[in-house]
Each structure stands twice: as structure tokens, then as C-alpha cells.
Amino acid sequence: MSRFASSGPSQRQLRVSEQVRHAVSQVLQRGDVRDPTLENAVIAISEVRMSPDLKIATCFVSPVGASDSEGVISALNKNAKFIRGRAGPFLKQMKYMPEFRFRIDTSFDNYAKIDALLRKPEVTRDLADHDDDDDGGDPNPGDVPGHDGND
């Protein structure tokens, strides 16, 4: 195993992915893409993941207020080369312009599922029982230097 091997993205990948996210957001915000599916949709780009060689950018998007999110994703993928060309001026510093791939972002759905689980009566009861076990106070109130407990 190499000493440079890591499980997560490199700092360069993270920096470039953030620049690509801003560039794609600018292109979509300006309304350069002439597609009937995309004209009425508000698209939030939550994350961009770059491949290790920085040649593929996977953009995770959330269509806000769109009834057909799969249609928006297919329209973005259909216009990916056009978006790539329009994003070029924003990414002049890159040696190669990455290929854009668009995917639906399901992280918000996952957050909602976790939130719903935490709000279940069984879980709130268990959390309340756990809070009753603790007295909620400082276990050693006199151990704080300069604090004698008399205010």
C-alpha cells in the first residue's frame, strides 16, 4: 500500500469539484440551456464529485419544484456537452475540461428518513429515559478552579 493512498478524495479533487459546481451553477442560473424541461425548473447542485484524474465530474442535483425529476436529469445529461462548453470560461485554469454527468441527489431523502426515525415515539421515549438516568448537572461541581459554588 502506498503512503499516498487514502480512502477519500484529495484536496485537489475537492477544490476542483467546488469550482466545477460553481461553474455549472452559473451556466444554469444564466439560462443558457434552451430546453423546455429545464426552463421552468429550479435546479440546486448540492455536490460535485471529481474522478481521480479530474476528467469526469458527477454533479448531484436536486430539481426544486419539478414534478418530473428524472426528466430534468435526462435533459441535463442530454445537454451535458453544451453545459460543458458554456462552463469553459469559468474553468480556464484546468488542463482538461471534465465530462459532466448528472445524477439525482438522494441525500435529502436520506436525511428525512433519519429525521423521521428519530421522531418515532419509541426513540423519543428511549432518549427521555436516557436523560432521566443522568442528573443533568455537573458530576463534580466543586472541581472547577476559582468556582466555589456560591454566587
C-alpha positions in Angstrom: 0.0 0.0 0.0 1.4 3.4 -1.0 1.9 6.1 1.6 -0.2 8.4 -0.6 -3.2 6.1 -0.7 -6.3 7.4 1.0 -9.9 6.5 1.2 -11.4 9.9 0.4 -10.9 12.5 -2.3 -7.7 14.5 -2.4 -7.6 18.2 -1.6 -7.2 18.9 -5.4 -10.3 16.9 -6.2 -12.3 18.8 -3.5 -11.1 22.2 -4.8 -11.8 21.4 -8.4 -15.2 19.9 -7.6 -16.2 23.1 -5.8 -15.0 25.2 -8.8 -17.0 22.9 -11.2 -20.1 23.2 -9.0 -19.9 27.0 -9.2 -19.3 27.0 -12.9 -22.3 24.6 -13.7 -24.5 26.7 -11.3 -23.6 29.9 -13.2 -24.4 28.3 -16.6 -27.8 27.0 -15.3 -28.6 30.2 -13.5 -28.0 32.4 -16.5 -30.5 30.3 -18.5 -28.1 29.4 -21.4 -29.6 26.0 -21.8 -32.6 26.1 -24.1 -34.6 23.0 -23.1 -38.3 23.2 -22.3 -37.8 20.8 -19.4 -35.1 22.9 -17.8 -36.6 26.4 -18.5 -39.2 26.1 -15.7 -37.1 24.1 -13.2 -35.0 25.5 -10.4 -32.0 23.2 -10.1 -29.8 23.1 -7.0 -26.4 21.5 -7.4 -25.6 20.1 -4.0 -22.3 18.3 -4.7 -19.9 17.6 -7.5 -17.5 14.6 -7.3 -14.5 14.5 -9.5 -12.8 11.4 -10.7 -9.1 11.0 -9.5 -7.9 12.1 -12.9 -10.2 15.1 -12.9 -11.7 14.1 -16.3 -15.2 13.2 -15.1 -17.4 15.4 -12.9 -20.5 13.8 -11.4 -23.0 16.5 -10.5 -25.6 15.6 -7.9 -28.6 17.8 -8.5 -32.0 18.4 -6.8 -34.7 19.8 -9.0 -36.7 22.1 -6.8 -40.4 22.3 -7.6 -40.1 20.0 -10.6 -42.7 17.2 -10.8 -40.6 15.0 -13.1 -37.1 14.9 -11.6 -36.0 12.1 -13.8 -37.0 14.2 -16.8 -34.8 17.0 -15.6 -31.9 14.7 -15.1 -32.2 13.2 -18.6 -32.5 16.8 -20.0 -29.3 17.8 -18.2 -27.5 14.7 -19.4 -28.7 15.4 -22.9 -27.3 18.9 -22.8 -24.1 18.0 -20.9 -21.8 18.8 -23.7 -23.4 22.2 -24.2 -23.1 22.9 -20.5 -19.5 21.8 -20.6 -18.8 24.3 -23.4 -20.5 27.1 -21.5 -18.7 26.3 -18.3 -15.3 26.5 -20.1 -14.7 30.2 -19.4 -15.3 29.7 -15.7 -12.7 26.8 -15.6 -9.8 28.3 -17.7 -7.2 27.0 -15.2 -8.0 23.4 -15.9 -5.8 21.4 -18.3 -8.7 19.2 -19.4 -12.4 20.2 -19.3 -14.2 17.4 -17.4 -17.1 15.4 -18.8 -20.3 16.2 -16.9 -22.6 13.6 -15.7 -25.8 14.4 -13.8 -27.3 12.3 -11.1 -30.3 12.9 -8.8 -29.3 13.8 -5.2 -30.9 11.5 -2.7 -29.1 12.7 0.4 -32.0 14.9 1.4 -34.3 11.9 1.2 -31.9 10.0 3.5 -31.8 12.9 5.9 -35.6 13.0 6.0 -35.7 9.2 6.7 -33.3 9.6 9.6 -35.2 12.5 11.0 -38.5 10.5 10.8 -36.8 7.6 12.7 -35.6 9.9 15.4 -39.1 11.4 15.8 -40.7 8.0 16.4 -42.3 7.6 19.8 -40.1 4.6 20.7 -36.9 6.6 20.1 -38.1 9.7 21.9 -39.1 7.5 24.8 -35.7 5.9 24.9 -34.0 9.3 24.7 -36.2 10.6 27.5 -35.4 7.5 29.6 -31.7 8.1 29.0 -31.9 11.7 30.1 -33.7 10.7 33.3 -30.7 8.4 34.2 -28.4 11.4 34.2 -29.0 14.0 36.8 -28.2 16.6 34.1 -25.9 18.5 36.4 -22.1 18.7 36.8 -20.9 15.5 38.5 -18.2 17.3 40.3 -19.4 20.9 40.8 -16.7 21.8 43.3 -13.8 20.8 41.0 -13.9 23.9 38.9 -10.9 26.1 39.9 -11.9 29.6 41.0 -15.5 28.5 41.5 -16.7 27.7 45.0 -20.3 27.2 44.0 -21.5 30.3 45.9 -22.5 33.1 43.6 
